């Protein structure tokens, strides 16, 4: 059984697990994208992240849509960060705990998971269109565009991370 001795051990464990799942099981060999998803996973799984990141399961797609609209009312730098957080939260829940979303249905009877995924793609796409606060942020714009374009593959990759993680336990 894996026993972490310092916080860096957890980082290395989840980075290795994410690389393995994405590279060998899903076929995504895009180091910046895989690194970002690994960091996202580590951020969401750390206990102290609860106070900084939205870890609440969205009640319905309308809640996520409202968050997207509200983020658009902020200054560009703040809006970009809000969009990123929305994309990150929807990606995490869709990939790692889809059953939490699948149990929830909108009033129209649609599967919330589909709507939440679409909102996540939209959030990353919107983040990619905003100017970065620093001149070196163009790589982030490209990364957000990639996350929007490869969102469903990233969800599949995170599902594989969860499967491999379960096998490792």
Secondary structure, DSSP 8 states (H G I E B T S, - for coil): ----SSHHHHHHHHHHHHHHIIIIII----HHHHHHHHHHHHHHHSGGGGGTS--S--SSHHHHHHHHHHHTTS-HHHHHHHHHHHHHHHHHHHHH-HHHHHT-B-TT--BHHHHHHHHHHHHHHHHHHS--SSGGGHHHHHHHHHHHHTHHHHHHHHHHHHHHHHHH-
